[in-house]
Amino acid sequence: MRAIDLHWLWERDKWLPLPDLVYRQDGSGSGVYYPPDPSPFFLEDGNTIAGLNGIICVSPDHNDTEEAVANTLAHEWRHHWQWHSGKPWTPQRWAQCSADEYLGNIAAYYLRSRMEMDALLFSVRAAPSELSSEWVDAISARLQGYQKTT
């Protein structure tokens, strides 16, 4: 990945401590943010890190392009910013679903959590990807459906 692809990380939020970055499968999504914690975080090679500034895990299974990695980093970086800005944020998980239910579940997931929606919109602005744009379109369609029924 070229340095310019993540240039926005240095231009914004320079006051934030840099989290550790781990590239490994962790959960069912493309990435996850772990808030600062002095407890040992176990790496696949058996080593540990403390994660005193937080940890961003990026999954190789869901990030097969530079665009996807940059988008995932932007999304998880926003959770890092939320944590250090005193914003209430709790990691959320959701179950895997059929292809027919996928976009509806994505829209419902992001509409349930202001912090997840904030992270999604930040990642779309900072490092857009085809997938995150598809998710925003699904959310927009869901909101238009709400407006028609009210």
N, C-alpha and C positions, 0 to 999 in steps of 0.2 A: 504494500500500500504506500502510495506517495505521501510525503509529509503535508502537501497542500490539501489533501483530502480531509484532513482533520485540523486544518488551520484554525477553524472556529473554536476549538477547545482552548487555544491559547489566547485568542482575542477576547473571549468572554470569560467572566468569572475567574480572573487571575488570582483572586483572593482565596479560592478553594484549594485545599490540600489535594495533591494528586492521589487517587486511589490506586491500589494494586490492580493490575490487569491480568486475568487468567483466561487462557484459551482452552476450554474443556466443556464437555457435556455436563450440564448442571440443571436438572429439571426438564420440563417438557418444551420450553420455549427457546427463543433465539439468544436470550441473555437474561441475566439476573444481577441485581445490585444487592450487596450485603453491606449494611451500615457499619461504621467503625466498631470494632470489637477486639479486645486483646486476646480472646481465646484463639487457640491454634486453628488455622484453616488448612486442611490436608490437601496437598497436591497429588496428582496421579503418580508422580515419581516417588512418593513416600515422604517428601520434604513438607515442611509447614511454613506458613507465613502468618504474621500476627493480624494483618488487616487493620492496623491502627487508624488509617485514613479511609477505610472502606475498601471493598473489593468489587470490581466489575468482572463478571464471568461472561465470556462470549462463547457460544456453542459452535463447534465446527460443523455439526450436523445441519444447522439451520442457516448458516452464513457461508454460502459457497461463492459469493462474489464480493468484490471490494465495496460495491454499493450497499450490499446487505450488512457487511461488517460495520461500515461507517454509520449506517442508520441505527444498528443495534447499539453501538457505542454512544451515539447521541441520545438515544432513549434512556439508556442506563445512566449516562452522565446526568441527565435531568433529574433522575431519582437521587443521585449524589448531591446535586445542587439543592433539591428539596430538603434532604436530610440536614444539610449544613445551614439552610436558611430557616430551620425551625418549622417547616411545613409538616402537617400530619400525613404520614405515608406509611402504609403497611403493605408488605408484599402480598400479592394475591395470586392464587393459582386457579385454573379452571380445567375441567376435564376435557379430554380429547372428544371429538364429535365426528359425525358423518360429514361428508363433503357437502351435502344438502343443507346442513345446519351451520356450517362453518362461519359464513359471513354474518348471519344473524347472531350467533354466539359472540363473535368478535365485537359487533356493535353493542350488544348488551353489556359485555365486559367493560368496554371503555366508557359507556354511559353511566355505569355504576360508580365509577371512581374518578373524582376530579383530578387526583394526582396522576393516575394512569393516562387520562385524557390530556393533561398538560404535557406529560412526557411524550405521548404520541405526536401531538402538534409541534412540540419543540423539535423532535427528530425529523418530522416532515420538512420543517423550515431549514434545519441545519444540515441535514444529509438525506435528502429525499430518496426514496426507493419505490419501485413499482408496487411492492407488497403493502407498504405503509399507505401509499396513495389509494390503493384498493380498499384498505380498511377505512380510511376517511370517507370514501365514497359510500361505503356500506352504512356508516354512521349517519351520514347526511340523508341517505334514503330512508333509514329508520326514523329519523327526526321528521322528515317530510310526511311519512306515514302517520306519525303522532298528530301532526297538524291537521291532516285530513279528517281524522276521527274526532277531533275536539271542536 
